[in-house]
Amino acid sequence: METGKIVRGLLPAAEAGIVGRGGVAAAGRFRALTLFADAEDTPQAARRMAVGTLTSWDLGGLAADVELCVSELVGNVVLHVITDRHPMEPGHRPVVTLALRSWPRWLFVEVADEDSDPPTLPLGDGFGPDLAEDLPEALLPDHGRGLHIVRTLADGLWWVPEEGGGKSVFCRFDLDGGSGGASSMAADGGLSA
């Protein structure tokens, strides 16, 4: 598909989807899709795009891990759909953009949304080790495990605020045999590679 081409009729979430170019440069590839964040099938459309793209780029070995990361990151946007850019515009529908970038050594997955609040990893419920043996599930929160999953599967995880509001969350997969899960939380509570 060409840059700027509007995708219609595929899925309700993709009615406003804008598909990015097939290649950024000779050494790299790029594909992006913008979807309505409040559409029920947005996570499904994002997963399909990610898996289809990786398959076409001969990176199918990463498809399962990337699909799960995309599902978690896009799911966070859908769940928390708060916008900074157009909160007062009547009829505004928030969007989420999924972008995949591949270079010879890395695959970058970016999920951009209109909310400036930073992503956070929950701390859990504060049960002590004395209860851990009897209640191991007490050590994990009931929700908010998605970034833990992404951090475990990806080789890097970070976020950046956008100038006009909103943010992008990135995860990196090393294509040269990276170990996965190399990212860590920064001291200030942000995500870092």
Secondary structure, DSSP 4 states (H G I P E B T S, - for coil): --TTPEE-SS-GGGGGEEB--S-SBTTBEEEEEEEETTSTTHHHHHHHHHHHHHHHTT-GGGHHHHHHHHHHHHHHHHHH---SSSTTSTT---EEEEEEEE-SSEEEEEEEES--SPP---------HHHHTT-GGGGS-SS--HHHHHHHHSSEEEEEE-TTS-EEEEEEEETTT--S---EE-TTS-EE-
